[in-house]
Amino acid sequence: MDDIWSKGIWDLMTRIFPDDNNGRRIILTSRPKEVAELADPDSNPPGLSLLNSDNSWKLLHDQVFGSQHVCPPELENVGKKIAQKCQGLPLALLVVAGHLSKISRTRECWDDVAKRISKIVASEPDKCLGVLGMSYSYLRDHLKACFLYMGVFPEDFEVQIRRLIQLWVAEGFLRNERLKSLEEAGKECLEDLIGRNLIMVRRISSFHVPSTIKLQNLEGLSDLSISCCTKELFSGIPNLKRLKIHGAWAECTTDMIFQTLNSVSCLNQLEILKIICSRKLYAHRLPSKYALPISLKMLTLCCTYLPWEDMANIVMLPNLLALKIKDNGFDGDAWRLSDEEIFNQLKFLLIHRTNMKRWEAAVLTSPSCNA
């Protein structure tokens, strides 16, 4: 059985397949270590180690060229460099190999890939980030806060465990439980995150206890609930570049949407923002002022029912290339753009399912915009 995510699922399976001493066995895989330990408390579940440099290159090579073919000599060194940057993660190697298979086999193209490993891996959310998202969704609330806080550190940064726990304590992320100090609670949280393969252990002390951990830079976050969107949360993950926010009908109040738009202002590296609400109709609200990150390149608003006057907050974004307004992302009969309101860099504009009846604009943007 592959990919058992929770203790509850395993408890259910044991009822379906009881141990009746007939010699049969069930082999299972799980990301949370606690599930594997529950399945057989008397054994130490074997973990899958990361691939070494040779095996990483072999996997990448065979996926790109096939086991019966040889990599051209001029691509071998940069290919090994690319494999090394995947840090022994098979999923990352497979995603990068798929990308390499689609581009020209030239040194220049492969050098470019070596510089953009993180972005290439993030471009396949259903593969790598999808697995990360599943691990994240099963975390308890205080563990989510501890995990997201790691976004304050640069990519591949090594942090002392003692320092990290002290920072968690200072932020108030840890629960104060009976008979446990906050430091002990922090160690348990860390062990939980390591057990779920969300953190990589870099060094082990002489007492066989992790001493430093290696942090992967959190650049993308998908399906974040709109009720969780606060400046306190986003200030802990300043390196975020891609953000997708979902809101249920009961959550997407006028005040909540306004709070969300204000809260993302601290994400100075954010390039892609999607806000998708599940609602059919809203009362008209007054125009508001908010400062979206000037780094934004792509913005999607769906069912947010903003007044068209709020477009003044978006027109001023200097790097915006694509704007998608879906299912009454903006609400009202008319969109009026003054002579001063011009999209300087916009290349693509989509307005889909709107109650707008009149669009008044002297100049929208440069002639290269596809509207």
FIZA-45100 format. One record per residue (C-alpha): x, y, z. Coordinates in pm, 1 decimal. Example, Ala and Ser with C-alpha at 12.3 -4.5 7.8 and 13.67 -1.06 7.14 Angstrom:
<atoms>
<atom><east>1230.0</east><north>-450.0</north><up>780.0</up></atom>
<atom><east>1367.0</east><north>-106.0</north><up>714.0</up></atom>
</atoms>
This chain:
<atoms>
<atom><east>0.0</east><north>0.0</north><up>0.0</up></atom>
<atom><east>153.3</east><north>326.7</north><up>-114.6</up></atom>
<atom><east>137.7</east><north>666.5</north><up>52.3</up></atom>
<atom><east>-58.1</east><north>622.8</north><up>378.0</up></atom>
<atom><east>-91.3</east><north>974.4</north><up>521.0</up></atom>
<atom><east>-254.8</east><north>938.3</north><up>861.2</up></atom>
<atom><east>-288.1</east><north>707.3</north><up>1159.8</up></atom>
<atom><east>-663.8</east><north>700.6</north><up>1111.7</up></atom>
<atom><east>-632.9</east><north>550.5</north><up>764.5</up></atom>
<atom><east>-402.1</east><north>278.9</north><up>894.5</up></atom>
<atom><east>-641.2</east><north>201.7</north><up>1184.1</up></atom>
<atom><east>-919.0</east><north>160.4</north><up>927.9</up></atom>
<atom><east>-705.4</east><north>-72.8</north><up>716.3</up></atom>
<atom><east>-626.9</east><north>-296.6</north><up>1013.7</up></atom>
<atom><east>-998.7</east><north>-354.3</north><up>1059.1</up></atom>
<atom><east>-1031.4</east><north>-460.2</north><up>696.7</up></atom>
<atom><east>-717.1</east><north>-676.7</north><up>706.1</up></atom>
<atom><east>-691.6</east><north>-813.1</north><up>1062.7</up></atom>
<atom><east>-383.3</east><north>-1006.9</north><up>1170.6</up></atom>
<atom><east>-512.2</east><north>-1365.5</north><up>1182.2</up></atom>
<atom><east>-163.5</east><north>-1525.0</north><up>1200.3</up></atom>
<atom><east>-182.4</east><north>-1680.0</north><up>853.3</up></atom>
<atom><east>162.1</east><north>-1553.3</north><up>752.6</up></atom>
<atom><east>43.3</east><north>-1279.4</north><up>520.5</up></atom>
<atom><east>201.2</east><north>-935.5</north><up>542.0</up></atom>
<atom><east>121.6</east><north>-583.8</north><up>421.7</up></atom>
<atom><east>394.8</east><north>-358.7</north><up>286.5</up></atom>
<atom><east>319.1</east><north>10.5</north><up>314.3</up></atom>
<atom><east>491.4</east><north>340.1</north><up>244.9</up></atom>
<atom><east>426.1</east><north>661.5</north><up>431.9</up></atom>
<atom><east>580.5</east><north>1005.5</north><up>459.4</up></atom>
<atom><east>492.1</east><north>1059.8</north><up>829.9</up></atom>
<atom><east>723.0</east><north>838.6</north><up>1033.2</up></atom>
<atom><east>458.3</east><north>804.8</north><up>1305.1</up></atom>
<atom><east>234.7</east><north>608.1</north><up>1068.3</up></atom>
<atom><east>510.5</east><north>358.5</north><up>991.5</up></atom>
<atom><east>586.2</east><north>321.2</north><up>1363.2</up></atom>
<atom><east>217.2</east><north>259.1</north><up>1435.2</up></atom>
<atom><east>207.7</east><north>-19.3</north><up>1177.1</up></atom>
<atom><east>487.9</east><north>-207.3</north><up>1354.4</up></atom>
<atom><east>581.1</east><north>-57.4</north><up>1693.2</up></atom>
<atom><east>853.2</east><north>-319.8</north><up>1753.2</up></atom>
<atom><east>1063.0</east><north>-233.1</north><up>1448.8</up></atom>
<atom><east>1255.8</east><north>67.9</north><up>1326.1</up></atom>
<atom><east>1097.0</east><north>157.6</north><up>989.6</up></atom>
<atom><east>1357.3</east><north>189.3</north><up>714.9</up></atom>
<atom><east>1376.6</east><north>533.0</north><up>558.7</up></atom>
<atom><east>1463.3</east><north>616.9</north><up>202.2</up></atom>
<atom><east>1793.0</east><north>800.9</north><up>185.7</up></atom>
<atom><east>1871.5</east><north>1071.1</north><up>-67.6</up></atom>
<atom><east>2052.1</east><north>969.9</north><up>-383.9</up></atom>
<atom><east>2425.6</east><north>1024.2</north><up>-391.7</up></atom>
<atom><east>2593.7</east><north>1220.1</north><up>-672.0</up></atom>
<atom><east>2655.0</east><north>916.9</north><up>-894.2</up></atom>
<atom><east>2301.3</east><north>781.1</north><up>-866.0</up></atom>
<atom><east>2153.9</east><north>1128.7</north><up>-913.5</up></atom>
<atom><east>2344.5</east><north>1171.5</north><up>-1238.9</up></atom>
<atom><east>2250.9</east><north>819.3</north><up>-1351.4</up></atom>
<atom><east>1879.2</east><north>884.8</north><up>-1294.2</up></atom>
<atom><east>1895.1</east><north>1219.6</north><up>-1473.4</up></atom>
<atom><east>2102.1</east><north>1075.2</north><up>-1759.7</up></atom>
<atom><east>1874.7</east><north>775.1</north><up>-1816.1</up></atom>
<atom><east>1560.3</east><north>990.4</north><up>-1813.1</up></atom>
<atom><east>1700.5</east><north>1235.1</north><up>-2068.3</up></atom>
<atom><east>1903.6</east><north>1011.5</north><up>-2298.5</up></atom>
<atom><east>1787.4</east><north>660.3</north><up>-2214.3</up></atom>
<atom><east>2000.8</east><north>385.4</north><up>-2064.5</up></atom>
<atom><east>2126.0</east><north>278.9</north><up>-2408.4</up></atom>
<atom><east>2261.3</east><north>619.7</north><up>-2511.1</up></atom>
<atom><east>2548.6</east><north>834.6</north><up>-2393.0</up></atom>
<atom><east>2541.3</east><north>1199.5</north><up>-2293.2</up></atom>
<atom><east>2742.0</east><north>1423.3</north><up>-2530.2</up></atom>
<atom><east>3078.9</east><north>1511.0</north><up>-2371.9</up></atom>
<atom><east>3010.2</east><north>1885.7</north><up>-2381.6</up></atom>
<atom><east>2698.4</east><north>1837.5</north><up>-2163.7</up></atom>
<atom><east>2835.3</east><north>1592.6</north><up>-1908.4</up></atom>
<atom><east>2989.3</east><north>1841.1</north><up>-1662.5</up></atom>
<atom><east>2692.6</east><north>2077.2</north><up>-1661.0</up></atom>
<atom><east>2459.2</east><north>1775.0</north><up>-1643.7</up></atom>
<atom><east>2632.0</east><north>1651.7</north><up>-1330.2</up></atom>
<atom><east>2608.0</east><north>2003.2</north><up>-1188.6</up></atom>
<atom><east>2233.0</east><north>2005.3</north><up>-1253.1</up></atom>
<atom><east>2195.1</east><north>1663.8</north><up>-1090.5</up></atom>
<atom><east>2388.4</east><north>1779.4</north><up>-785.2</up></atom>
<atom><east>2164.7</east><north>2084.8</north><up>-747.0</up></atom>
<atom><east>1862.9</east><north>1854.6</north><up>-719.0</up></atom>
<atom><east>2014.6</east><north>1748.8</north><up>-384.8</up></atom>
<atom><east>1941.2</east><north>1379.6</north><up>-418.4</up></atom>
<atom><east>1563.7</east><north>1422.5</north><up>-447.4</up></atom>
<atom><east>1425.1</east><north>1175.6</north><up>-705.0</up></atom>
<atom><east>1110.3</east><north>1381.0</north><up>-773.7</up></atom>
<atom><east>1315.8</east><north>1692.9</north><up>-842.1</up></atom>
<atom><east>1547.1</east><north>1497.3</north><up>-1072.1</up></atom>
<atom><east>1250.8</east><north>1361.2</north><up>-1269.5</up></atom>
<atom><east>1095.6</east><north>1707.0</north><up>-1311.0</up></atom>
<atom><east>1424.8</east><north>1858.5</north><up>-1426.9</up></atom>
<atom><east>1488.5</east><north>1563.9</north><up>-1658.5</up></atom>
<atom><east>1148.5</east><north>1617.0</north><up>-1817.7</up></atom>
<atom><east>1236.8</east><north>1982.1</north><up>-1875.8</up></atom>
<atom><east>1576.0</east><north>1895.7</north><up>-2025.9</up></atom>
<atom><east>1408.4</east><north>1651.5</north><up>-2264.3</up></atom>
<atom><east>1203.0</east><north>1936.5</north><up>-2414.0</up></atom>
<atom><east>1479.2</east><north>2191.2</north><up>-2476.5</up></atom>
<atom><east>1775.9</east><north>2210.4</north><up>-2709.7</up></atom>
<atom><east>2070.0</east><north>1998.7</north><up>-2608.8</up></atom>
<atom><east>2319.9</east><north>2282.1</north><up>-2607.5</up></atom>
<atom><east>2561.4</east><north>2394.3</north><up>-2338.0</up></atom>
<atom><east>2397.4</east><north>2736.1</north><up>-2325.0</up></atom>
<atom><east>2047.7</east><north>2595.0</north><up>-2258.6</up></atom>
<atom><east>2172.4</east><north>2352.7</north><up>-1995.4</up></atom>
<atom><east>2371.8</east><north>2626.0</north><up>-1820.7</up></atom>
<atom><east>2047.8</east><north>2824.1</north><up>-1798.6</up></atom>
<atom><east>1871.0</east><north>2524.6</north><up>-1641.3</up></atom>
<atom><east>2148.1</east><north>2492.6</north><up>-1381.8</up></atom>
<atom><east>2072.7</east><north>2849.2</north><up>-1270.7</up></atom>
<atom><east>1695.4</east><north>2794.2</north><up>-1245.7</up></atom>
<atom><east>1652.7</east><north>2458.0</north><up>-1073.8</up></atom>
<atom><east>1412.7</east><north>2587.7</north><up>-806.5</up></atom>
<atom><east>1187.1</east><north>2761.3</north><up>-1058.9</up></atom>
<atom><east>1178.0</east><north>2458.0</north><up>-1287.7</up></atom>
<atom><east>1081.4</east><north>2227.0</north><up>-1002.3</up></atom>
<atom><east>814.6</east><north>2472.5</north><up>-885.7</up></atom>
<atom><east>669.8</east><north>2486.7</north><up>-1238.5</up></atom>
<atom><east>538.6</east><north>2130.6</north><up>-1192.7</up></atom>
<atom><east>314.3</east><north>2174.0</north><up>-886.0</up></atom>
<atom><east>133.9</east><north>1843.5</north><up>-934.3</up></atom>
<atom><east>461.1</east><north>1656.7</north><up>-885.6</up></atom>
<atom><east>688.6</east><north>1810.3</north><up>-623.6</up></atom>
<atom><east>487.5</east><north>2094.3</north><up>-470.4</up></atom>
<atom><east>176.2</east><north>1877.2</north><up>-468.6</up></atom>
<atom><east>347.7</east><north>1628.0</north><up>-239.2</up></atom>
<atom><east>474.1</east><north>1912.5</north><up>-20.2</up></atom>
<atom><east>121.9</east><north>2054.9</north><up>-8.8</up></atom>
<atom><east>-18.7</east><north>1722.7</north><up>113.1</up></atom>
<atom><east>242.9</east><north>1707.0</north><up>388.7</up></atom>
<atom><east>161.7</east><north>2064.2</north><up>487.4</up></atom>
<atom><east>-215.3</east><north>2011.8</north><up>491.8</up></atom>
<atom><east>-184.6</east><north>1730.2</north><up>748.2</up></atom>
<atom><east>13.4</east><north>1945.5</north><up>992.8</up></atom>
<atom><east>-150.0</east><north>2075.8</north><up>1309.6</up></atom>
<atom><east>-191.6</east><north>2453.3</north><up>1320.3</up></atom>
<atom><east>108.6</east><north>2526.1</north><up>1542.5</up></atom>
<atom><east>327.5</east><north>2304.4</north><up>1322.3</up></atom>
<atom><east>214.4</east><north>2495.4</north><up>1013.8</up></atom>
<atom><east>327.6</east><north>2817.7</north><up>1179.0</up></atom>
<atom><east>664.4</east><north>2664.3</north><up>1268.9</up></atom>
<atom><east>714.9</east><north>2536.0</north><up>915.5</up></atom>
<atom><east>613.8</east><north>2859.5</north><up>741.0</up></atom>
<atom><east>845.0</east><north>3057.6</north><up>969.0</up></atom>
<atom><east>1141.7</east><north>2891.2</north><up>802.6</up></atom>
<atom><east>1078.9</east><north>3105.0</north><up>496.8</up></atom>
<atom><east>1264.9</east><north>3388.3</north><up>672.4</up></atom>
<atom><east>1592.8</east><north>3207.2</north><up>607.3</up></atom>
<atom><east>1770.5</east><north>3207.0</north><up>268.6</up></atom>
<atom><east>1756.5</east><north>2896.9</north><up>51.2</up></atom>
<atom><east>1994.4</east><north>2614.7</north><up>155.0</up></atom>
<atom><east>2068.0</east><north>2795.8</north><up>480.3</up></atom>
<atom><east>2194.6</east><north>2583.7</north><up>770.3</up></atom>
<atom><east>2042.4</east><north>2681.3</north><up>1103.1</up></atom>
<atom><east>2131.3</east><north>2559.3</north><up>1450.1</up></atom>
<atom><east>1841.3</east><north>2365.7</north><up>1598.2</up></atom>
<atom><east>1875.1</east><north>2539.3</north><up>1933.3</up></atom>
<atom><east>1852.3</east><north>2880.3</north><up>1766.2</up></atom>
<atom><east>1549.2</east><north>2779.8</north><up>1559.4</up></atom>
<atom><east>1358.4</east><north>2656.9</north><up>1865.4</up></atom>
<atom><east>1441.2</east><north>2979.2</north><up>2050.9</up></atom>
<atom><east>1295.3</east><north>3175.6</north><up>1759.2</up></atom>
<atom><east>979.2</east><north>2962.2</north><up>1763.9</up></atom>
<atom><east>944.0</east><north>3027.9</north><up>2136.3</up></atom>
<atom><east>992.7</east><north>3401.9</north><up>2088.1</up></atom>
<atom><east>721.7</east><north>3407.5</north><up>1817.7</up></atom>
<atom><east>476.1</east><north>3223.9</north><up>2044.1</up></atom>
<atom><east>429.0</east><north>2927.3</north><up>1809.1</up></atom>
<atom><east>477.3</east><north>2654.6</north><up>2071.7</up></atom>
<atom><east>217.3</east><north>2521.3</north><up>2310.1</up></atom>
<atom><east>287.8</east><north>2535.5</north><up>2680.5</up></atom>
<atom><east>202.2</east><north>2183.0</north><up>2795.4</up></atom>
<atom><east>218.0</east><north>2030.9</north><up>3140.6</up></atom>
<atom><east>543.7</east><north>1861.8</north><up>3241.9</up></atom>
<atom><east>715.3</east><north>1996.0</north><up>2927.9</up></atom>
<atom><east>928.9</east><north>2300.1</north><up>2877.3</up></atom>
<atom><east>883.8</east><north>2505.7</north><up>2562.7</up></atom>
<atom><east>1224.8</east><north>2383.4</north><up>2445.3</up></atom>
<atom><east>1109.8</east><north>2022.4</north><up>2478.6</up></atom>
<atom><east>791.5</east><north>2104.1</north><up>2289.5</up></atom>
<atom><east>1006.7</east><north>2266.9</north><up>2019.7</up></atom>
<atom><east>1219.4</east><north>1953.8</north><up>1984.3</up></atom>
<atom><east>905.5</east><north>1745.1</north><up>1940.4</up></atom>
<atom><east>780.2</east><north>1983.4</north><up>1671.5</up></atom>
<atom><east>1111.9</east><north>1962.9</north><up>1493.1</up></atom>
<atom><east>1115.6</east><north>1583.9</north><up>1508.3</up></atom>
<atom><east>762.7</east><north>1581.9</north><up>1365.3</up></atom>
<atom><east>866.2</east><north>1802.6</north><up>1070.5</up></atom>
<atom><east>1176.6</east><north>1590.8</north><up>1009.6</up></atom>
<atom><east>965.7</east><north>1275.1</north><up>1030.8</up></atom>
<atom><east>740.6</east><north>1415.1</north><up>757.3</up></atom>
<atom><east>1042.8</east><north>1488.5</north><up>537.4</up></atom>
<atom><east>971.8</east><north>1861.6</north><up>535.3</up></atom>
<atom><east>1315.5</east><north>1941.7</north><up>678.6</up></atom>
<atom><east>1653.6</east><north>1798.9</north><up>584.6</up></atom>
<atom><east>1899.2</east><north>1712.5</north><up>862.1</up></atom>
<atom><east>2245.1</east><north>1835.8</north><up>766.7</up></atom>
<atom><east>2467.0</east><north>1741.0</north><up>1060.3</up></atom>
<atom><east>2447.3</east><north>1491.6</north><up>1343.3</up></atom>
<atom><east>2619.1</east><north>1555.3</north><up>1675.4</up></atom>
<atom><east>2843.9</east><north>1302.0</north><up>1847.4</up></atom>
<atom><east>2541.4</east><north>1192.0</north><up>2051.2</up></atom>
<atom><east>2353.0</east><north>1103.7</north><up>1729.6</up></atom>
<atom><east>2115.8</east><north>1397.8</north><up>1773.5</up></atom>
<atom><east>2052.4</east><north>1638.4</north><up>1483.0</up></atom>
<atom><east>2254.4</east><north>1956.4</north><up>1540.0</up></atom>
<atom><east>2178.1</east><north>2159.9</north><up>1226.2</up></atom>
<atom><east>1910.7</east><north>2138.3</north><up>962.2</up></atom>
<atom><east>1906.0</east><north>2256.3</north><up>602.9</up></atom>
<atom><east>1614.2</east><north>2470.8</north><up>495.5</up></atom>
<atom><east>1462.5</east><north>2472.1</north><up>150.3</up></atom>
<atom><east>1344.3</east><north>2817.3</north><up>52.2</up></atom>
<atom><east>963.9</east><north>2841.1</north><up>53.2</up></atom>
<atom><east>889.1</east><north>3025.8</north><up>-271.4</up></atom>
<atom><east>540.7</east><north>2897.9</north><up>-351.1</up></atom>
<atom><east>227.8</east><north>2842.9</north><up>-145.4</up></atom>
<atom><east>-93.8</east><north>2707.3</north><up>-294.0</up></atom>
<atom><east>-450.2</east><north>2673.6</north><up>-166.2</up></atom>
<atom><east>-395.0</east><north>2888.9</north><up>141.6</up></atom>
<atom><east>-720.9</east><north>2965.6</north><up>320.6</up></atom>
<atom><east>-815.3</east><north>3332.5</north><up>305.9</up></atom>
<atom><east>-888.6</east><north>3323.8</north><up>679.4</up></atom>
<atom><east>-518.1</east><north>3253.0</north><up>744.8</up></atom>
<atom><east>-392.0</east><north>3552.8</north><up>547.6</up></atom>
<atom><east>-244.2</east><north>3799.1</north><up>793.6</up></atom>
<atom><east>57.5</east><north>4025.4</north><up>790.8</up></atom>
<atom><east>194.6</east><north>3824.5</north><up>1083.2</up></atom>
<atom><east>192.2</east><north>3509.6</north><up>870.2</up></atom>
<atom><east>334.5</east><north>3667.1</north><up>555.6</up></atom>
<atom><east>605.5</east><north>3856.7</north><up>741.1</up></atom>
<atom><east>743.2</east><north>3513.9</north><up>834.9</up></atom>
<atom><east>779.5</east><north>3402.8</north><up>471.9</up></atom>
<atom><east>925.9</east><north>3710.2</north><up>296.5</up></atom>
<atom><east>1078.2</east><north>3509.3</north><up>8.8</up></atom>
<atom><east>738.9</east><north>3395.6</north><up>-121.1</up></atom>
<atom><east>709.3</east><north>3442.3</north><up>-498.7</up></atom>
<atom><east>389.4</east><north>3252.2</north><up>-581.4</up></atom>
<atom><east>71.3</east><north>3259.7</north><up>-375.3</up></atom>
<atom><east>-271.9</east><north>3111.3</north><up>-439.0</up></atom>
<atom><east>-548.5</east><north>3193.6</north><up>-191.6</up></atom>
<atom><east>-885.9</east><north>3020.3</north><up>-168.4</up></atom>
<atom><east>-1189.5</east><north>3133.5</north><up>27.7</up></atom>
<atom><east>-1513.9</east><north>2952.4</north><up>101.4</up></atom>
<atom><east>-1845.5</east><north>3133.5</north><up>75.6</up></atom>
<atom><east>-1865.8</east><north>3204.3</north><up>449.7</up></atom>
<atom><east>-1504.6</east><north>3328.9</north><up>463.2</up></atom>
<atom><east>-1509.4</east><north>3571.0</north><up>170.2</up></atom>
<atom><east>-1658.2</east><north>3868.5</north><up>342.5</up></atom>
<atom><east>-1584.2</east><north>4220.0</north><up>222.5</up></atom>
<atom><east>-1365.0</east><north>4286.5</north><up>524.9</up></atom>
<atom><east>-1174.1</east><north>3960.6</north><up>480.1</up></atom>
<atom><east>-1089.3</east><north>4033.8</north><up>116.0</up></atom>
<atom><east>-974.4</east><north>4384.3</north><up>204.3</up></atom>
<atom><east>-761.8</east><north>4244.1</north><up>489.6</up></atom>
<atom><east>-606.1</east><north>3991.4</north><up>252.3</up></atom>
<atom><east>-517.1</east><north>4253.1</north><up>-8.1</up></atom>
<atom><east>-354.2</east><north>4462.2</north><up>264.1</up></atom>
<atom><east>-168.7</east><north>4171.4</north><up>421.8</up></atom>
<atom><east>23.5</east><north>4070.7</north><up>107.2</up></atom>
<atom><east>185.7</east><north>4414.1</north><up>87.4</up></atom>
<atom><east>481.0</east><north>4289.4</north><up>294.3</up></atom>
<atom><east>569.6</east><north>4020.8</north><up>34.2</up></atom>
<atom><east>828.3</east><north>4223.2</north><up>-153.2</up></atom>
<atom><east>929.8</east><north>3935.1</north><up>-382.1</up></atom>
<atom><east>580.8</east><north>3815.0</north><up>-473.7</up></atom>
<atom><east>542.3</east><north>3771.4</north><up>-850.8</up></atom>
<atom><east>224.1</east><north>3565.1</north><up>-891.7</up></atom>
<atom><east>-91.7</east><north>3617.5</north><up>-685.3</up></atom>
<atom><east>-424.9</east><north>3438.3</north><up>-728.1</up></atom>
<atom><east>-727.0</east><north>3505.2</north><up>-507.0</up></atom>
<atom><east>-1023.6</east><north>3277.6</north><up>-572.3</up></atom>
<atom><east>-1343.7</east><north>3313.1</north><up>-369.4</up></atom>
<atom><east>-1647.8</east><north>3086.2</north><up>-369.3</up></atom>
<atom><east>-1937.7</east><north>3324.0</north><up>-368.5</up></atom>
<atom><east>-2213.9</east><north>3424.1</north><up>-605.1</up></atom>
<atom><east>-2325.0</east><north>3772.2</north><up>-503.2</up></atom>
<atom><east>-2208.9</east><north>4050.1</north><up>-275.1</up></atom>
<atom><east>-2340.9</east><north>4378.7</north><up>-159.5</up></atom>
<atom><east>-2161.1</east><north>4667.8</north><up>-327.4</up></atom>
<atom><east>-1878.1</east><north>4801.6</north><up>-118.7</up></atom>
<atom><east>-1699.9</east><north>5135.3</north><up>-116.1</up></atom>
<atom><east>-1366.6</east><north>5177.7</north><up>-299.3</up></atom>
<atom><east>-1057.9</east><north>5118.6</north><up>-87.7</up></atom>
<atom><east>-689.2</east><north>5194.2</north><up>-101.3</up></atom>
<atom><east>-432.3</east><north>4919.2</north><up>-52.3</up></atom>
<atom><east>-72.9</east><north>4867.7</north><up>-162.8</up></atom>
<atom><east>-6.3</east><north>4547.0</north><up>-351.2</up></atom>
<atom><east>358.4</east><north>4437.2</north><up>-390.2</up></atom>
<atom><east>523.1</east><north>4625.8</north><up>-677.3</up></atom>
<atom><east>701.8</east><north>4300.8</north><up>-768.4</up></atom>
<atom><east>373.8</east><north>4147.5</north><up>-894.1</up></atom>
<atom><east>386.8</east><north>4022.3</north><up>-1253.3</up></atom>
<atom><east>67.7</east><north>3814.2</north><up>-1268.7</up></atom>
<atom><east>-257.6</east><north>3881.4</north><up>-1082.8</up></atom>
<atom><east>-579.2</east><north>3675.9</north><up>-1090.4</up></atom>
<atom><east>-896.6</east><north>3781.4</north><up>-909.0</up></atom>
<atom><east>-1198.9</east><north>3550.6</north><up>-915.1</up></atom>
<atom><east>-1535.6</east><north>3614.0</north><up>-745.7</up></atom>
<atom><east>-1389.2</east><north>3890.5</north><up>-529.0</up></atom>
<atom><east>-1649.9</east><north>4151.0</north><up>-634.8</up></atom>
<atom><east>-1419.3</east><north>4451.1</north><up>-597.2</up></atom>
<atom><east>-1552.1</east><north>4788.3</north><up>-716.3</up></atom>
<atom><east>-1398.1</east><north>4902.4</north><up>-1046.1</up></atom>
<atom><east>-1261.9</east><north>5208.8</north><up>-866.6</up></atom>
<atom><east>-1019.8</east><north>4974.4</north><up>-686.4</up></atom>
<atom><east>-846.7</east><north>4918.8</north><up>-1018.8</up></atom>
<atom><east>-649.7</east><north>5234.7</north><up>-933.1</up></atom>
<atom><east>-450.4</east><north>5020.8</north><up>-688.1</up></atom>
<atom><east>-357.3</east><north>4778.5</north><up>-966.8</up></atom>
<atom><east>-287.6</east><north>5016.9</north><up>-1254.1</up></atom>
<atom><east>4.7</east><north>5162.2</north><up>-1061.5</up></atom>
<atom><east>188.5</east><north>4826.3</north><up>-1037.8</up></atom>
<atom><east>504.3</east><north>4887.2</north><up>-1247.7</up></atom>
<atom><east>585.4</east><north>4522.2</north><up>-1330.4</up></atom>
<atom><east>239.7</east><north>4376.7</north><up>-1392.2</up></atom>
<atom><east>239.9</east><north>4172.2</north><up>-1715.0</up></atom>
<atom><east>-84.0</east><north>3973.0</north><up>-1692.2</up></atom>
<atom><east>-418.0</east><north>4054.1</north><up>-1529.2</up></atom>
<atom><east>-705.7</east><north>3804.5</north><up>-1517.2</up></atom>
<atom><east>-1048.2</east><north>3907.8</north><up>-1386.8</up></atom>
<atom><east>-1286.4</east><north>3612.9</north><up>-1364.6</up></atom>
<atom><east>-1644.0</east><north>3561.1</north><up>-1246.0</up></atom>
<atom><east>-1697.2</east><north>3919.3</north><up>-1130.4</up></atom>
<atom><east>-1355.4</east><north>3970.8</north><up>-985.3</up></atom>
<atom><east>-1464.8</east><north>4333.3</north><up>-1021.8</up></atom>
<atom><east>-1823.9</east><north>4440.7</north><up>-980.6</up></atom>
<atom><east>-2016.4</east><north>4727.4</north><up>-1136.7</up></atom>
<atom><east>-2166.3</east><north>4856.7</north><up>-1460.4</up></atom>
<atom><east>-1871.4</east><north>5066.5</north><up>-1577.0</up></atom>
<atom><east>-1492.8</east><north>5064.5</north><up>-1567.5</up></atom>
<atom><east>-1350.5</east><north>5409.0</north><up>-1622.9</up></atom>
<atom><east>-978.9</east><north>5472.2</north><up>-1666.9</up></atom>
<atom><east>-855.5</east><north>5829.0</north><up>-1646.9</up></atom>
<atom><east>-582.9</east><north>5965.9</north><up>-1872.9</up></atom>
<atom><east>-332.1</east><north>5918.2</north><up>-1589.2</up></atom>
<atom><east>-424.8</east><north>5553.8</north><up>-1530.1</up></atom>
<atom><east>-217.9</east><north>5350.6</north><up>-1777.0</up></atom>
<atom><east>-79.2</east><north>4997.5</north><up>-1744.9</up></atom>
<atom><east>286.8</east><north>5048.7</north><up>-1832.1</up></atom>
<atom><east>395.3</east><north>4685.0</north><up>-1877.8</up></atom>
<atom><east>69.3</east><north>4490.5</north><up>-1922.3</up></atom>
<atom><east>85.3</east><north>4230.4</north><up>-2202.3</up></atom>
<atom><east>-228.0</east><north>4027.8</north><up>-2133.1</up></atom>
<atom><east>-572.5</east><north>4122.9</north><up>-1999.6</up></atom>
<atom><east>-858.9</east><north>3875.3</north><up>-1950.4</up></atom>
<atom><east>-1208.4</east><north>3972.9</north><up>-1835.6</up></atom>
<atom><east>-1430.7</east><north>3665.4</north><up>-1812.7</up></atom>
<atom><east>-1791.4</east><north>3661.3</north><up>-1688.7</up></atom>
<atom><east>-1855.5</east><north>4016.3</north><up>-1577.5</up></atom>
<atom><east>-2158.1</east><north>4239.7</north><up>-1525.6</up></atom>
<atom><east>-1966.3</east><north>4535.0</north><up>-1670.4</up></atom>
<atom><east>-2164.2</east><north>4708.8</north><up>-1945.8</up></atom>
<atom><east>-1937.5</east><north>5002.3</north><up>-2029.3</up></atom>
<atom><east>-1559.9</east><north>5041.3</north><up>-2052.6</up></atom>
<atom><east>-1420.6</east><north>5389.3</north><up>-2082.9</up></atom>
<atom><east>-1046.1</east><north>5431.1</north><up>-2140.1</up></atom>
<atom><east>-851.2</east><north>5687.7</north><up>-2338.2</up></atom>
<atom><east>-542.6</east><north>5465.9</north><up>-2339.3</up></atom>
<atom><east>-524.6</east><north>5123.6</north><up>-2173.9</up></atom>
<atom><east>-157.6</east><north>5036.4</north><up>-2211.6</up></atom>
<atom><east>110.0</east><north>4982.9</north><up>-2471.9</up></atom>
<atom><east>-2.4</east><north>4851.7</north><up>-2815.0</up></atom>
<atom><east>149.3</east><north>4511.1</north><up>-2737.4</up></atom>
<atom><east>-121.2</east><north>4427.2</north><up>-2480.1</up></atom>
<atom><east>-355.3</east><north>4140.6</north><up>-2576.4</up></atom>
<atom><east>-698.3</east><north>4220.8</north><up>-2432.3</up></atom>
</atoms>
